[in-house]
Amino acid sequence: MLDINMSDVVAVLKSLIPELVVIGVFAVLAILITILINKRTVKSVANRKLIHSQSWLVAFVAVVVAVTMMLLGPLSNLITKSTTKYQVQSATAAAARNLAKDISRESVILLENRNSTLPLQTSKVNVFGWASTNPVYGGTGSGSMSKDNPTESLMDGLHDAGIKTNEQLTKFYTDYRKDRPEVGMFSQDWTLPEPAANKYTDKVIDQAKNYSDTAVVVIGRVGGEGADLPLNMKAKGITYHDNDKAGDFKDGQSFLQLSKPESDMIATVSNNFNKIILVYNGANTFDLNFINQYPNIQSVVWCPPPGQAGFAALGEVLKGSTNPSGRSSDTFVRDLTKTPSYNNFGSFTYKNMNEHKAKVTGFTGKTTINTPTFVNYAESIYVGYRYYETAADEGFINYDDVVRYPFGYGLSYTTFSQKMGDIKHAKGKVSFDVTVTNTGSKAGKDAVEVYYNPPYTNGGIEKASANLIAFDKTKELKPGESQKIAVSFKDEDMASYDYKNAKSYVLEQGDYGISLRSNSHHVIENKNISIDHTITYDKSNPRSVDKTAATNQLDDLHGTVTYLSRANHFANYAVATAAPTDFDMSAESKAKFTNNANYDVKKHNKASDQMPTTGAKNDVKLYQLRDKPYDDPLWNKLLDELTVKEMDSLIAMGGYSNQAIKSVGKIELADADGPAALNNNFTKIGSIGFPSSTSMACTWNKELATRYGKMIGDIAHDMHISGWYAPAVNIHRNTFGGRTFEYFSEDPLISGTMGANEIAGARSKGVYSYMKHFALNEQETNRLDMLSTWADEQTLREIYLKPFQMAVTDGKAQATMSALNYAGPTYVADYAPLMKTVLRGEWGFRGMVITDYFGVYGYQNADQLIRNGNDMMLATTDVTNHVKDTSATSVKAMREASHNILYTAVHSYPYANGEPKLEVPAWKKALYATLVVLALIFLALEYVAMKRFNARRKAAHEAVLEQVAADPESVLSTDDENQEGENIQESLPEDKQE
């Protein structure tokens, strides 16, 4: 669950200022009138009392009107979202927990297992490491879990599997500290509460040795939205509280290395136990190079975040009732500072962009002044295993000295053999069977991994020597059982993007190695196919996945960066991967740079644009457009009916819902956050937290991803939610990424396949998924601060955009969430070449694009966004999310954005059976009833006031008459004590008047 966003609170208060001013003004006036209208200024009691009562009744009306305007205006969405609560049904929740366990069972990875230490040969173990009592379930921020759902802890998971643990040792850790320091969106405390060496007294160790001769050591690392993991724990601004007097970390050590207390603990355990199982619990690949120092560490298990039910799988794997079948979704390297992206990951601020500084109100509500920043994807296509395999083939690195566990790596309690069948290569398609046989003595599953190695010309198009092109997972095979896995892919899938010359995808002539591997490095079998002549996939011959041929559209993102090249055995590695030295944006790019300070909407208006029809009475309802093509003529009739105000409401207020439009039968549809759940951030109701996206990728099981998408659909029906802010298919560019848990892998095929299958699964239930964050949101650092991302077009298309295209072409995505960073000099959501030309033109995407969280960052405004392909603002309050310009150009853009939103909406499940009812929220019904009551109260008060006024007038009248009757001359001496005296004199007979 997301915490309260203080910037939203500030924005809400600002939006209420007019109504609050009205309330204040009328209250002050009522008070002033009460004070000023007194015996001295108005002598008539009746008049004085009437003025008093009427002033307060007017104030009462003003307050009621102002409050009503607030409730039905700025606060309406927030109240509706906060008061309408729908729970997940018990049957759905039970099915969800079972699925979560199934995912975790296939995501746990056995990295080492010397002397067959696992499965455990004992039922009793000591569990060391503070993280054993506070493990990592998922991520923070949007990845947080709902507290309403039962959470199975790591220790619970072991116990459920029949493993007994040393309770005194566990108490030792909980007594030290019960809670995990908060690594949240708004602030991060990176403290690792691991007891220092002196806490492990002889008494503690002796008790543990007497309990069991086997030790399980748990190391955990958490990440989340809002911050990347620290590369240097001693860097300025890092909050950390030492456990050891000597300091937990030295300068230069990262969060993904052992702290001194952890290292000391492992040394102590190693000195006292011969059988040690190390469990790493986290999404980010960890520096496990210390393992060589401790021979007694017999087994190593990677348990990526398993969600609220998945730790049962860890216990089953340790016990042996589940045979591990997970494969690594990333490469574990020996030195995290030696990765190609290390020096170009983090914070880099431009020195020549001071005129583009922006006042930013962040998530905490604190206002800061930010200067544009940048990040260079200088490693080019050589991300993760693509670099390590290619560099090894080029003789540039000694593979074993650099890589500890390859991509796609994982062990089993049994053994398998895999054999390639004969390759068939015809009509642009490659196909063959892989026969997998369980050659061991225990049932288990195996992953099939197929890679291709394209022909490379020195200095030509950049190509990695290993590229995953197909994968699958077997069923559970009994000992001796075999299964044939069909493998097929197209020639075009092996094409490389040539952004320098052909400016299109090119399949070069030559031999392509097709290899079956147990991981990215270990080749089981290799066969070649030959491409007889070079094929260029230009506009006359587009790839089958492209609606229009891909050609250079993203040159603006190239910048002045030196990109890593394979040429001459990575000869430019040192220069290309060095930290940036140029902190000036080029004059060419700077001239294109825009934010709210220099964007003038009128300069982008076209005189030739004609004002579209609005407010027509065509009597077309949205439900009639279901299953009709995007360009069906009936759409024009429906869009003609929309008013500018209705379109603006639909566009501007898209935070966690899309608005109702009564005139066309559009109901409000709810959207929910959660990369591994569905969480209603307003009602705080959420589903079970599933295993992380990294965990899903580690299963290498496409069918599980589809099941997960369908389960999200079932949960969405229970919670009355139509849209899911997930999955995120960004790339694990660098292991220090804060949202690694939310993304799948360093590989685009794994990321695209898992994301597409999840989307297709949810879509089958009528739920639209927002594939995100489109695009280039691979780090959290500066992501709100005009972060310009630079990359060459080959890298963009082959690595970072490929998963999104797969989500569109394979998953049939209906919604997209744009990212918060800049694409070169342009805010990515405003970048028409990406949002329009590539997404909708080349890929054929039909649906809506929403911003990431809409805030006061200095570069988000609806006028610019809708003209460049972003349809809806993820906003719940009034900031710069409303369309201000009402020119023909703007209204045309509003019409197109509305078309995209409505197209997605009508194909969601609420419209499956005709026109749904426009439901009035319960709180609005209560408000209307309250207004009726208040109106009656007002009338009653007005009646009482007038009745009292008339009574006072009558009483005064009668008093004067009595006085006149008794002493006519006294009327002249009353000095007009009350105004009624004059009126009464006038009413007396002529002979009685003065």
N, C-alpha and C positions, 0 to 999 in steps of 0.2 A: 504494500500500500504506500502511496505517496503521502508525505506529510503536508500540512497546510503550507501553501505557497504564500509567503508574506508579500510578494510583489502583487499577487492577486488581491490580497486584503487591502493593500494600498490603493490599487486600481478601483476596487469596489467602493471604497470610501470616497475616492475622487469622483466617481460616477454619481454618487448620491449627493454631491454638494448642492446642486440646484434645489432639490427637495428639502434638504436640511436647512438651507438658507430660508426657504419659504416658511418652514416650521418655526425657525428662530425669529424671523421678522414678525410674524403674526403673534407669536407668544409675547415678544417684547412690546408690540403695539397694545395688546390686551392689558398687559401690566401697566404700561404708561397711561392708558385711558383710565384704568381703575384708580391710578394715583392722581391724575390731573383733574378728572371729573369728580369734584368733591363739593362740600357745602358752600365753599366760597365761589366756585366757578359756576355751579348749577344749583340753584336754591330749591328747585322743585324736586322733592323726594322721588316722585314717580318717574320723572324724566331721567334723573340721575341713575336710579336703579335700572331703568330700561336700557340706558346707554351701556351700563356695566354688563348687563346680561347679554345684550346683543353683540358686544365686542368679544365676549368669551365664546358665544355661539359661532361667530364668524371664525374665530381662531380654531374652534373645534372642527368646523368644516374644512378649513385650510389644512389642518393637521391630518384629518382623515383622507383628504384628496392627495396630499403629498405622500403619505405613507402608502396609499393605494398605488400611486404612480411608481413608488420605489419597488413595491412588491411585484407589480405587473410589468415593471420595466427592468432595471439593472439586476434586481434580485430574483427575477422570475425563474431563470434557468437554474440558478444555484438552489433555490428552494425545492423546485421540482425534483432535481437530481438527489437532493438530500433527504427528501421525505417519502419518495417512492421506493419501497424496499421489497425485493423478491429474493427468496432463498433458493439455494440449490436443493433439489429433492434428494431424499435419503438414498434412493436407488441409484441415482446419477452419481452421488458422492461415493457410494461403495464401488461402482464400476470404475470411477476415476482413480480411486486408490489402487485398485488392482492393476490398472494400466500403468500407473506411476511406478509400481513395483516391477512390472514387466520391462519397462524402459530401463530402469536402474540395473536390473539383472544382466542386461546386455551392454551396459555402459561401463561397468567396472572393468578395469584393465589390469591384467597381471603382467608386470614389467620384468620381474625377476622371480626365480623360484629354484634356488640351488638346493640340492639334497632333498628335493620333494618335501620341503618344509610345509608347504600347503598342498592339500587341505590339512588343517590342524589334526594332529594325532592325539590331542588332549582336549578335554572339555573345559579346562580351567586355564585362564590366561591373566596376566597382568597387563593392564592398559595404561601406558605412559603417555604423557603429553597433555597439557592443559586443553588443547583443541578437542580432546576426546570428550570433554564435558561441555564444550561450546563449539560444535562443528559448524561447517559451512553448508547451509541448505540450498542457498541460491545466491542472488545478488541483492544489492540495495537499490533504493530509488524505485523505479518502475518495476524492478524485479523482486520487490519485497513480498513477503507471504502474509496471508490473512491469519490473524490470531484466533479467528473463530474455528479454525479447523485443527483437529488433533495432529500434533507433530511427533513423529517417531524419531527419537534421538539416536545418535550413533550407538550409545550403550544399549538402548532399547533394541536396536537392530541385532546386536550381538546376542542379547538374551533371548530374543525370539527365535534365533537360530539354534538355541540350545547351548550356547557358550556361557559359561560362568565366569564372572570377572571379580577382581579383587576390589571389594566395596570400600575397604579402608584406603586404598590407593586413590580411588575415585573421590572419596571424601577429602583427601589431601588436596586435590585440585579445586574442588568446589569451595573449600574453606579459604583457599588462597584468593580466589575471585569467582563469583557466580556468573556475572554477566560479561558479555563481549563488548569491548569499547565500540562506540558507534562510528561506523564509516558510512556516513549518509550523503545525501545530495548537497546539503547546505554546509556541512562541516565534517571533517574526518579526523578521527583519533586512531592512528595506526598502531597503537600499543598492542604488543603481544604479551599477555599476562602469563608468561612462563616462569615458574619459580627458579630462582638462581640456584647455583650448584650447592651452596651451603644449606639449602632447605632439604636436600636429599640426605638426611642423616643416616647413620648406620641402622638405626631403628626402622626407618622407612624401607631401606633396601633389604634388610634381613627379613622383615615381615613379608615383603614381596617374593623373595627367594623361597621362603618356606611355603608360600601359597602355590607357586607354579614355576617350572623351569622355562616357560615360554613367555616372551614379552611382545606385545603389540605396541608400536610407537606411532602416535598420530601427530602429523603436522598439518595445520590448516592455514589457508590464506583466502581472504574475502576481497571482493571487488564490487564496484557498483557504479551507478550513474552519478555523474557529477565530478569525478576525479579519476585520473589514471593512477596506477600503483607507483609509489615512489621509486625512482631509479637510484636515488641516493638518500638514505635515511637520515643523513646529517645535513641535508639541504635546508636552506632558509624556508620557513613556512610549514615545515613538516611537524605535526604534533605527535610526539611520542614520549612515553614515560618509561624510563629504564627500570628493569627489575634487578639488574646487577649493578653494583656500585661502580664497577669498571666501565659500565656502559654496555648496552646490548648490541650496538652496531658501531663499526668503525666508519670513518669517512669514506664514501665511495661504495659501501655495501648497499644492496637494494632490498626491497621488501620481499623479493623472491629468493632470498638466501636465508640460511639459518641464522637466527639471532644467537648471541653468545649463550644465553640460558638454554636454548634448544640444543645447541652444539654440545654444551656441557652435559645436558641430560642424556643425549644419545651416547656420549662417551661413557657416562656412568652405567647406563644400561648395558652397553657393549662389554664392559668390564665384568659384569656380573651375570650375564645371560648368554648362553650359546645359541639359542634359537630366537631370532628377532625378526618380526615382520614389520616393515615400515609401511604405513598407510599415508599417502598424500591426499588430502581432501581440499580441492580447489579447482577452479576452471583454468587458471593461468598456468602454463607449463613452468615448473619449478626447477631451480638449480639443484639437481640431484647428484652432482659430481662428488659430493662428500661420501657417497656410499662406498667407494673403493677404500676409504680409510678404515672401514669397520667390517672385517670379514664375517663377523657374527650376524650381520644383517643378511639373512638368507633369502628373504622374499620381499618384493616391493610391489605395492598395489596402488594404482591411481584410482581414486574414487571421486570423480567430478561431482559437483553439487547435485544431490539426489532428490531435492525437494522435501516435502513433508512426510512422505511415506517410503522413500527409497532406501533408507539405511538398512532396511530388512535385507536388501540384496547384498550389502557388504557382509553382513553376518553369514548369509547363505554361501557366499563365495569363500569366505575363510573356513567355514565348516565343511564345504564340499558338496552341499546339496544343490548348489548351482555351479555349473562349470563356466568359468569366465570366458566370454567371447568378444569383449570389447576390443576395439582397435583405436589407436591414438588418432585424434583429429588434427593434431599438430606435431611438430618436431621438437623433441627435447634436446637441447644443445648443452654442451659442457660449459660454455662461457656466454652468459646472456649479453655481455658487453661487446661481443664479437659478431653479432647478427648484422646483416646489411642495413637494417633500418634503425639501428640503435642510436646513431648520432643525429638522425633526422626524425626524431620522435620527441615531442615535448613542446616547450614554449619558446617561440622565436618572434620578436616584435620588430615591426618595420620602424626605421628611423626617419623616413621621409614622408610619413603619412599623418603628420600632426594635424593638418587641416581637416582630416577625416575622423578625428576623434569623436566619440559619441558618449553621451550621458546614458548610462545603463542602470536600470533598476533590476537587479538580479533576483533569484528565487527567494532570497532572504528579505527582500524589500530594501536592502541597502543600495544606495546610489553610488556608482563609481564612474570614473572617466576612463574609457577604454580606447586604445589605439589599435588599428588593424594588425593582425598577426599572420603567420604563415607556417606551412609545413610542406616539405618537399618529399614526394614519393620517389626519391632518387634511385632506389634499388630496381626500378622498372618492373619487368615481369618476374623478376627473380625473388619471389616471395616464398618463404618457408622452404619446403623440400625441393622446390624447383631450383633454388640456388644451390643447395648442398649437393644434390645429385649432379647438377651440371658442372659445378666447380670441381667436384671430384673427377668427373669424366675428363675435364680439361687439365687435370693435374695441378689445379690451383690450390687445392686443399688436400690434406690427408683425412679422409672421411671419418675414420674412427677417432681421430684426435679432436674432431669438431662436434660430431653428433653422438649423443648417448643412446637415444631411442628414436628410430626413424618414424616418419609419418606413416600411419597405417599399421603400426606395430602392436602386437599383443600376443601373449602366451595362453596356453590352455592346459587343462589337466589330462588331456588326451593328445593324440597326434593325428594329423591329417595328411593326405597326399592330394595333390591337384594336378590334373593333366589336361592340356589343351587338345581339342579335337582339330580336325582339318579346317583351315580357314577358307571361307568362301568370300570372294571379293568380286562383286558384279553389280553393275548399275549404280555405282556410287555408294555401295553399302558393304560393310565388313561384318561378317557373322561367323561364329563358331560356338561350340559347346565347351564347357569346363566341367570335367568329372571330378567331384570331390568325394573322397572316401575317408571314413573314420578308421584309421589304422591302429588306434589305441584301444584301451580297455574301459573307457568311460564315455557315456553319451555326451555330445556337445555340438555346438554350432561353429561354423567357420565362415570367414569373409573371403570373397573372391575379389581381387583387385587387378584391374587391367590398365596398363599404361602404354603410351606410345612415345616413340623417340623419332622426331622428324629429321630429315636431312638438313644440315646446317652449312651455310657458306660463310666463311670467315668475313666479317664485316657486313654481312647481309642482314635480312630480317632477324630480329632477336628471337631465339627459340631455346626453350629448356629441353634438356635431354630426357627428362621424365615428366610425363603429364598424365594424370589420372583421367581416363576416358570412359571407364565403365566400372561398376562395382555392384555387388549383391551380397546377400547373406543366405546361407543355407538354412533349412529347417534343422531341428535337432536330430542329429544322426546317431544311431546306435552303433556300438562297436561293429566294424565290418560293413556297415551300411554306406551306400553311395547315393549321390544325387547329381543330376546333370543340371548345370546352370547355363541357360542360353544367354550369350553375349552378342550384342549387335550395336553398331554405330555407323554413322555416315562418314564418307570421305571428308565432307565439309567440316565435320567436327574437329578435324586435325589441321584445318587451315589456320594460318597466322595472319594477324592484321598488319598490313604494310602501310603505315601512316606517312612514310616519306616519299614513296614513288607511286605505287598503284593506287594508294589511298582507298584501299578496300581489302577484304579478306582474300588471301592468296594461298592456294595449295600448290606448293612447289613440286616440280618433278623430282623423282628419286625414290629411294627405298625408305620405308617407314617401319621401324621396329615395333612389333606388337608383342608386349611381354606380359606374362602372368607372373605376379609377384606376391610374396607373403607380406611385404611392406614396400615402401617406396624404394628401398635399396637392394633387397634380396630378390634376385630374379629366379623364378622357378623354371620358366620355359620362355623362349623367345622365338618368334617367327617374323619373317619380313613380308610386307606386301609392297608392290611397286606401283607408283603413280607415273604413267607413261609421259604425260605432258603437264605443264603448269596450267592450273585452272584459276582464273581470276573471277571472283564473285562480284562483278560490277553491276551496273544498273540493267545490263542486258542479260545478266545471269546471276540473280540474287540467290543467296542461300535459302533453303526451304523454310528456315525459321524467321526470315525477314520479310515483312510485308513490302518494304522497299529496300533496295540494296544499301548496305552500310557504306558510308563514305565519310571522309573527314568532316566533322561537325564541331569538334571540341578543341580546335587549335588554340583557343584562348587560354587553355589550361596548361599549355606546355611551359610557358615562362622561360626563364633564362637558366634553367637547371641543367647540370651535367648528369646524364642518366647512365646508370651502370650498363655496361655492354660486355657481351661474351667475347667480343673481338680480341684476337691475340691473347687468348687465355685469360680474360678478365684483366687486361692490362691497365684499365682506368679505375680499378677497384678502389684504390686509396683516395683518389680525387673524388670519385662519384659518391662514395659512402662517408666522406668526411663531414663533420659538422658544418653548418652554413657559415660562410664568411661575408656574404653579401646580404645586407639587411635593408636594401633599398628596392622598392618595387620599381620595375622598369617604367620609363616615361610612357610607353605604349599602353601598358596595362593600367597604369595610374590614370590615364585619360579615360579609361572605360569604367573605373571604379565608381560605384554608386552606393550610397546609403540614404537614409531619410533626409539628411542635411542638404544633399545636392540633387535629389531627384525632383524634377519638376514635371508633374503629370501632364500639364498642358503641352509641353514640347513633344509629347508622344501621341497627341491626338492627330487624327487624319481628317482633313477637310472633306475628303471624298466619302467618308463613312456616312451612311444614312441611318437615322434613328429607327431602331426596331419598333415594331408594334408592341405596346404594353397595355395591360388591363382590358384585353378583348373579352367578349362574352361568347366563347365558342362551345361552352358546356362539355369540355373534354376533361376527363378525370385521369389521374396518374395511373390507376390500376389498369386502364385500357391499354397502356403502353408495355405491359409486362410481356416478355418474350418477343417483342417487336424489335427489329434491327435499330441500331443507333441512329441511322439516317432515314428512318421511316417518316414519310410526310406528316403523319399524325403528330409527331413531336413538335413541328412548327406551330400547329394549332394550339397545343398545350402551352408552349413557351410564350406564345402571343398573349396568353391570359395573365401572365405574371406581371405584377406591378414592380416598379423600381424598388419600392420599400420591401416587398416580399423577397425579391432577389437578394437585396442587401442583408436581410435577416438570415437567409439561407447561407450566404457566404460568410458573414461576419461572426456569427455565433455558432461555431462548429465544435466547441470544446466538449468532448465526451457525449456528443449527440449531434444530430442534424435536425433543423427546426421544422415545425409543422407549417404547412400552408393550406389553410382551410379551403380556399377558393378552388384548388385542384385536387383536394382529397389527399394531400400529403400529410401523413402523421409524423410526429416526432419519433425518431429512432435513436436508441441509446447505443453509445460506443463505450468500450471498456479497455482499460490498460492491462498490462501484464504479459511479459514475454513467456512466462511459464505458468500462467493462470489467467483467470478473468477477475479483475478487482474493480469494484465500484468505489472510487476514491471519495465519493460523497456520503454514501450510506455506510461505508466501511465493510460492506458485505463482499466476500470473495470466495472463490472456489479453492479447492486444495491447490497448494503449490506443487507443480510438477517438476521433474528434473530439468536442469538448465538446458539451453540449446546446445551448449558444448557437450553435455551428456548425451543428448539425442544424436549428435554427430558421431560420438564414440561408439554408438551401437552399430553403425554401418548398415542399419536395417531400414529400408525405405518403407516397408509395410507398417512399421511402428509409427513412423511420421504421419502416415495417412490415418491410422487409428487415432492418433493424438488430435489431429485436425477435426476428425468426426466427434471426438469426445468434447472438444471445445465447443463444437456446434450444439451438442446436447446440453451442456452447461449453460450456453448462451440462451437457449430456449427457456430453461428454468428461471434464469435471471432477467428475462425480457430484454436481452441485449442483442443487437443486430450486427454490430461491428466490433472487430478485435484489433487493437493496436499492436499487431505482430503478424507474422514473425519478422525478426530483423535478420537480414541476409548480408550484412557487412562482413568484411574479411578480418581475420586475426592477423593483421599486418605486423603487429608487435605484441609480444607476450605481456607487456605492461599495460595494455589497454584496459581501462576500467570496466568496459562493458563486454569483455571477453566472454563472460558467462552467458550473455544475451545473444551472442553471435555463434555460429556453428563451428567454423574451421578456418584454417589458412588456405584451404583449397576451394576454388569457386564451384567445382562440380558437386562436391559434398554439400556445400552451402546452398547451392541452387536447387539440388534434388530434394534435400530435406525441407527447405522452405516451400518449394512448389507443392510437395506432397501434403504438407500441413495445410496450405491454402486450399488445395483441391478437396481435402477432407472436410474442412469447415464449410466450403462452398456447397458441398453436397447436402449440407443441412440448412442452406439458405443464409449462411453467415458470411459477410464479406470481411476479408482480412486486409489490413493495411500493411503491405510489404514495406519495410522501412530499413534504414533511414536513407532515402534516395537523395544523394549518394555521397560517398567519400567521408562518412562519419566514423573513421577508424580510431579516433582518439577523443577523450573527454576534455583534455587540456585546451583551454581557449575556445571551445566549440561555440560559446555564446558571443565571442568577442571578435567577430568579423575575421574568422580564420580562413585565409586563402589557401586552398589546397592545389598543389601543382603536380601534374603527371602528364606523361606523353599519352597519345591517344591509343596506342597499342596496349599499354598497361591498363588504361581505363576499360577498354572493351574486353580484353581477355581475362582480366582478374576481377576488377571491382564492379563492373556493370553486368558481367555474365550471370551472376545469381539472380539479379533483378529481371533480366530478360527471360531466364528460365521460369521465374515465378509468373511471368506474363504468358509465355507461350505454352508451358507445361501445366502450370497451376491455374491458369485462367484468372489471374488476380483481377479483382474489381475495384480495388482501392490502393492508394499509395500514400505514404507519409514522407514528405520531403525532409531533408536534413536541415540543420541550423548553420552549417559552415558555408563558406564561400567556395564557388568553383572558379578558381583563378580570381579575377577582379569582380565577380558578380555573385551575389547571394544565390545559392544554388537553386532555391525555390523560384527565383526570378530569372533563371537561366533558360531562355526559350529553346536554344539548341538541344538541351537535354530534356526539358519538360515537354516540349512539343515535338520537335523533329525526331529525336531518338525514341522517346517513350511511346508517343502516340503514332508517329509516322512510321519509323522503321519497325517497331515491335507490334504495332496495332493495338496498343492498350486502349480499352474502353472502360471508363469509370472516372472516379474522382480522385483528386490529389489534395491532401490536407497538409498544412504546415506541421512541423513539430511545434512544441509548446510556444504559444504566441505571447510574447512579453514585450517589455520596454527595453529593447536591446539597441535601438538606433538604426535598424535596417529593415524591419518588417513593416510593410504597409499594404493594405488591401488593394489600393489603386494600382500599384506596380505589379503585385502578385498575380492578379486575375488576368492581366494582359500577357503574361508570360507562361501560363500553363498551370498555375497553382490555384485551385478552385475554392478551397474552404480554409478558414482560419481556426486553428485549435485554440479558441478563446472562449472564456466564460464571462468576461467583463469587457467593458467598453474602453479600448485604448486606441490604437491605430488600425484596428481590424475592420472598421466600417469603410465602405466605398464612398469617398467624398465627391469625386468628379462625376457629373451626370451628362457628359458629352455623349454624342453618338458612339464614339470609339469605346468609351467606358461601358455604356449600356450593352453594346454588342458583346464585350468581354464578360459582363455579368450574365448575359443570356447563355453564353457558351459554358461558363462555370456552373450555372444552374442546371443546364442540360446534363452535364457530367455527374453532378450530385444526384439528380433525380433518376438518372439511368441506373446508378448503383443502388439507390434506395428501392426502386420498384422491383429489382431482381433479388431482394432479400426476402426472408421467409414470411414476414408479416403480410406480404402481398401475394402469397401463394394461392390464396383462395378468394380472390376478388378484392374489393375495396374494404380495407380495415376501417374501423370506427376511429373518429377523431376524439380520443378520450380527454375529458377535462380532468386534470389532476385533482386529487381529493382536497389538497390545500386550497386550490382556487375555488372549489365548491364551498369550502368553509369560509373563504374570504367573501364570496358573494353573499352568503347567508349573513355573515357578520355585517356587511354593508347595509343590508336590508334592516337588520336590527338597529344599527347605528342611525339609519335614516329615521326609523320610527322613534328612536330616543330623541333625535334632534327635533322632530315635529312635536313630541311631547314636551320637551323643554321649551320650545318656542311657544307652545300653547300656554304653558304654566307662566312663562315670562309675560306674555301679553295679558293673561288673566290677572296677574298680580298688578301689572301697570294700570289696567282699567279699574281694578279694585282701589288702588291708591288714589287715582284721579277722582273716583266717585267719593271716597272717604274725605278727600280734601274739599271737594265741592260741597258736600253736606256740612262739613265743618264751617265753611265760610258762610253758607246760608244760615246756619244756626247763629253764627256770630252777628251777622247782619240783622237777623230778626231780633236779637237781644239788644244790639247797639249799632244802628246803621252807621253812625259816625266812626265806629272802630275800623271799618274797612279802609278808611282813609289813613289810619295810623298803623296799619300792619307793616308799612314799609316794604310791602310785597315780599313778605317772608317766604312765601312759596308762589310760584308762577301762576298757580291756579287762581290766586286772588284777582289778578287782572282779568283772567278769562271769566271769572264769576261776576265781576263788576259789569262786564259787558252783557252778561245774561240777565242782570237785574232789571226790574221795571224802570222806566225812564225817570220816574220820580225818586227812585232810590239811588240812581247813579250820581256821581259827583257833578 
